[in-house]
Amino acid sequence: MSEAILGEDADDVPFPLALHIARHDPARTLRQTSVLRDRVNLWSKMAGTHARTCLRAIAAIYADHPDYQPEWRP
């Protein structure tokens, strides 16, 4: 049986999952998502090469996602 950590609601959290959560702090992930969403919204309203370059750079983070389009590559 693998080790577990007692969760706040008395549910055991498997140790590997607890390590994953610690490495990928949910609060940090939410802050990062908010900033990226703000940047995408801003750049989507702008015209020009710089805006397209920035959007493609952000999209590249998700290059392994099935909905990623090859023409989005930076």
C-alpha positions in Angstrom: 0.0 0.0 0.0 1.4 3.4 -0.9 1.8 6.2 1.6 -0.9 8.9 1.8 -1.3 12.3 3.5 -4.4 13.0 5.4 -6.4 15.7 3.5 -8.3 18.6 5.1 -11.6 16.9 4.5 -10.3 13.6 6.0 -9.7 12.1 2.6 -6.3 10.5 2.0 -4.2 12.1 -0.7 -1.8 9.7 -2.4 1.8 10.9 -1.7 2.7 11.3 -5.4 -0.3 13.5 -5.9 0.6 15.6 -2.9 4.1 16.0 -4.3 2.6 17.1 -7.7 0.4 19.7 -5.9 3.3 21.0 -4.0 5.4 21.4 -7.1 2.6 23.0 -9.1 1.1 25.3 -6.4 -2.5 25.8 -7.3 -2.5 29.5 -6.2 0.5 30.2 -8.5 -1.1 28.3 -11.4 -4.2 30.5 -11.0 -2.1 33.7 -10.9 -0.2 32.6 -14.0 -3.4 31.7 -15.9 -4.9 35.1 -15.0 -1.9 37.0 -16.3 -1.7 34.9 -19.5 -5.4 35.4 -20.1 -5.0 39.2 -19.7 -2.1 39.3 -22.1 -3.9 37.2 -24.7 -7.0 39.5 -24.4 -4.8 42.6 -24.8 -2.8 41.3 -27.8 -5.9 39.9 -29.5 -7.2 43.4 -29.8 -3.9 44.7 -31.2 -2.8 44.6 -34.8 0.7 44.0 -36.1 3.6 41.7 -36.0 4.5 42.2 -32.4 1.1 41.2 -31.2 1.0 38.1 -33.4 4.5 37.1 -32.2 3.5 37.4 -28.5 0.3 35.4 -29.1 2.2 32.7 -30.8 4.8 32.6 -28.0 2.0 32.0 -25.5 0.3 29.4 -27.7 3.6 27.5 -28.0 3.2 26.6 -24.3 0.3 24.4 -25.4 2.0 22.9 -28.5 1.3 19.3 -27.2 -2.5 20.0 -26.9 -4.6 18.3 -29.6 -6.3 21.6 -30.6 -3.0 23.4 -31.2 -2.7 24.6 -34.7 0.6 24.2 -36.6 0.3 27.8 -38.0 0.5 29.1 -34.4 4.1 28.0 -34.2 6.4 31.0 -33.4 
